[in-house]
Amino acid sequence: MKRPLNAVLLTTALLAGALPLFGASSLLTPAGVRYAIVSDPDVSQVQIARAEGEARATLVAPSTQDAAPESQAQLAYDAATDTLYAAWVREVEGNAEIRFASLNSVGQWSTPRMVAAGSASYRNLQFVISHAMDDVATTTLVHLAWWSNDGALREPDYAMFAYEQGDLVSAQVANLNDMAGLNNSVQTTAYEINVGQPPLAMARAADGVDIAFGALDSTTLTRLNVTPRKVIGDVRIWKPLGRNATRTPRSGLTLAEGAGVQGIIVEGRLALYSVSDDFRFVVLRSDGTWSEMHSVRVDDDNTGEDLVRDLRHTVQELLAEEAAAEPAAAAEK
């Protein structure tokens, strides 16, 4: 019997930092419909609770009705087409798969689409939707990023699926290191050797996404903007382009035993954190340097999920303060 999806997400992150604590496990559409991943130890499915007014319903993601373990389930909503998307990781006999499916405005599920398969495991699944507009159509772009793990090998990967009027028009999969075009070698220091599973964060940026991903045994990250480009020929194809690749300095985020580093991107600002007995975090400043490390004890009143949510609010406040300070600094010159 499978453990409830939310429990898998939370417990794994607390113990090993392998999965992000904050994800789209629930969402509220502009029309007032709420969708949420169901946590139920007695079911072996990806279940989604739907609430609208007084009405309640439970939806089951297609192909998850058997006993195979699913984890990292996430939701995203496309307001342009009134479509709900669900993505998850499936593990069958030591081989993992990443899948996603969509639920249209009349309640019909699409056939699940395979994103990746064959690795021993997939970690840090990220899931974002953006839109691109031209004279022909509004294109819905489904972005996914993840770590492919095979033994000691860790590869940061990315996929982009483009939909026009509900039809898939192109699908692209790429390695993030290749897209960044930087030397993959990252120098490490002695204190960094236990970083473990590298962090990965992705956030929408205009019609594309901003991505930050780490490297084994290092707290240096690569930052990359992925922008979709339409290629018009006999068929319409959307290709992702890697732009503005940079590397951050070492973060100085020291780790407790067994913890891993996670990342979030809030309005273009990157923050890193780890969760064990303590919640530790650093924020990348506007001048490209890291803040000092801060720490809060994790307990019943300060859970990991609460602290990650609060960290997002903290980053937003820092951005607002920086924006307010810019006119005053310019006036002093």
Salt bridges, closest charged atoms under 4 A:
GLU52 OE1 - ARG50 NH2 3.08
ASP66 OD2 - ARG90 NH2 2.41
GLU70 OE1 - LYS2 NZ 2.50
GLU70 OE2 - ARG90 NH1 2.55
ASP78 OD1 - HIS131 NE2 2.35
GLU97 OE1 - ARG99 NH2 2.82
ASP134 OD2 - LYS230 NZ 2.13
ASP134 OD2 - ARG236 NH2 3.18
GLU164 OE2 - ARG236 NH2 2.74
GLU192 OE1 - ARG250 NE 3.30
ASP278 OD2 - ARG280 NH2 4.00
ASP278 OD1 - ARG297 NH1 3.25
ASP306 OD1 - ARG309 NH2 2.57
GLU322 OE1 - ARG269 NH2 2.84
